[in-house]
Amino acid sequence: MKRTMGLLACLCAAAVTSPAWAEVTRFTIEKKTPMPGGYELLEGRFSGALDPASPRNAQVNDIALATRNAQGRVEYSATFAIAKPVDIGRASGMLIYDVPNRGNGQAIAIGDRHVSLVSGWQGDLEEESGKQTLSAPVAPVSGPMSVRFTDMPAGTTTLPVKGGPQGRQGGRAYEPATAEGARLFTAVSDDRPRDQVAVPRTDWAFADCDAAPFPGKPDLTKLCVKGGFDPKLAYTLAFTAKNPKVLGVGFAATRDLISFLRYGEWTVNGDANPLAGRMRWAVGRGVSQSGNFLRAFVNLGFNTGENGLPVFDGINPIVAMRMNSMSYRFAAPGGLVGLYEAGNDGTNWWSAYDDTVRGTGRHSLLDRCGVAGNCPKVVEILGSAEFWNLRASVNFVGTDLKADIPLPANVRRYYNAGVHHNGGAGGFALAGKPAAACVLAANPNPTPDTHRALFKGLLDWVTDGVEPPASLYPTLAGGDLVTPDAYAAAFPKIPGVPPPAYSPLYQYDFGPGFHYADGSGAMGLAPPRIVRTIPQLMPRADADGNETAGIRSPLLQAPLGSYVGWNVYAAGFQAGRYCGNTGGYIPFAATRAERLAKGDPRLSLEERYPSRAAYVARVKAAADDLVARRTLLAEDAARLVAQARDADLPLK
């Protein structure tokens, strides 16, 4: 790091350090644990009190309805964990916040004397040892809600409406307020969501039919169907729910915690900041749901603290293609954007784009931080599965597919070609490992090596102003994006391999109270009305079925098979549809004779690589090129070449 820049940043931080921090009211270290390398782990809880009238809290949905304390403030409390050098005076000045995923996250001794931080932000999780959680206030209101049930065991008569593996909408269902007006529908396919059939009210009940035969023992928390649930069908229950938690408090809690650790000395209750005056920069990193949190955090204006100073100097959203679904009433922050779930409906692009197809206006994720003048530097990383399952197409070419949406100067985008969600297990093996419930083997093509190099680039960009590598991703202008039908038509016809499947993108009508650009407000329709299907594009593949654009790993440049971002369910209600986020791997035949016997049009290993030495040389050339491009670290390149040299492959 440049010493002069660091000194100026330190002096700036010291100049704005607050002697008493009003937003974080309590900061309690409950446990200290020694860690290797001169680090220590601090674990505890922090509390805060938000002013509902403050413009900084205006984007906390329903904060005006939340319960308040005697001072008229909205209270919350959450867990935290900090891994820091024992001697904080030796810290680098970098605070790295890893956003927990569904409560899972640990503060670790990162090295380079950086400080690692995690904290609770998801207010719908139950308190559980080892998890980062947040206690959020309740809004005493009611409103429409829907939950879906699929793949229940044959013979099931009763399912939980709230909680449980079946009774949930993306990880969260709410408590019914009344049975009045509730409706139940069935469908035979998610590909034809309009083909729903209403179940007569006489054939289902809010009841426990395990305790008594239909109509069962009345119970608003359970759903019972006459004759039992049919596993071949999907069931959608629409009802009036009550007491939603004000989950957007999680954004404000994260903002205020990081601001306190960067700029504060102690809370108004006298709790000391263990990092006081030492944090010059803060960078947020999040994978999947956690990356969606970072996108929403910036979009909703939470990158400005209550003191008017920036929260994050840089963010690294990984495999995150939307805003997190927790800004609206009865939200589902753990949602997977299944049928009827909100998530892809609002702003998904870093530069301004006019969504004329859906009529939601011209917006960008950086609108609010642009006005405040504190937009973070962004390193966005994604891969193939984000197109096939998470609808990344809309981020790249919008809803009209007419042109690439450009990236602003503070954003870099890196695309890992031919990988599943957050990458595979790595290694150089011809045999594929099974993917649970899917037809194809699991895709082993890895991404952690890329992530390490690019995160280092982000830190250098934030601290020293060193420009990271140029963005590298498929574009429409470059001919890298094609329709799903064109992709399927060009994909090699391999016996036993199913056709590609992807998740459709629907435009929903949630009612007039829903604000699409921010994913906030209150839904008036549940389930929502489907307005139309938005077309999507997918990355182009070569004759082997391997993608050609983006960062191509050594495994992809010296392929042992086809590495694809899609897979399909083998059985159950979703049979033939997109299978999870595992992606697929279709190994090459070992020999020409084996290939011809199988009818596989792709060249065999012996036809591609005349010797093991030739194969290793190809891996090394690919690794060296990635190092030169700064998308792979030298030590990781050496490890990959050694793995290829030692791999159990049918090569001489």
VENSULWO-V608062 format. One record per helix or strand. SS is the DSSP state (a for helix, b for strand). FROM is the first residue (numbers start at 1). LEN is the number of residues. Records with the same first field share a line. If there is no record, write none. Layout:
BEGIN
SS: FROM-LEN + FROM-LEN
END
This chain:
BEGIN
a: 3-14 + 36-3 + 55-3 + 63-3 + 88-3 + 190-3 + 201-3 + 249-15 + 289-11 + 367-6 + 384-5 + 393-5 + 448-17 + 484-7 + 554-4 + 592-7 + 605-4 + 612-17 + 634-13
b: 18-1 + 21-1 + 24-12 + 39-13 + 66-1 + 73-13 + 94-5 + 101-1 + 104-1 + 115-5 + 134-2 + 138-12 + 158-3 + 163-1 + 167-3 + 172-1 + 176-12 + 197-2 + 204-5 + 217-9 + 234-12 + 264-1 + 266-2 + 272-1 + 281-7 + 304-1 + 310-1 + 314-5 + 328-1 + 353-3 + 361-3 + 377-7 + 411-6 + 438-1 + 441-1 + 472-1 + 481-3 + 505-5 + 514-2 + 520-2 + 529-6 + 537-3 + 541-1 + 547-1 + 551-1 + 561-4 + 568-2 + 575-1 + 578-1 + 584-4
END
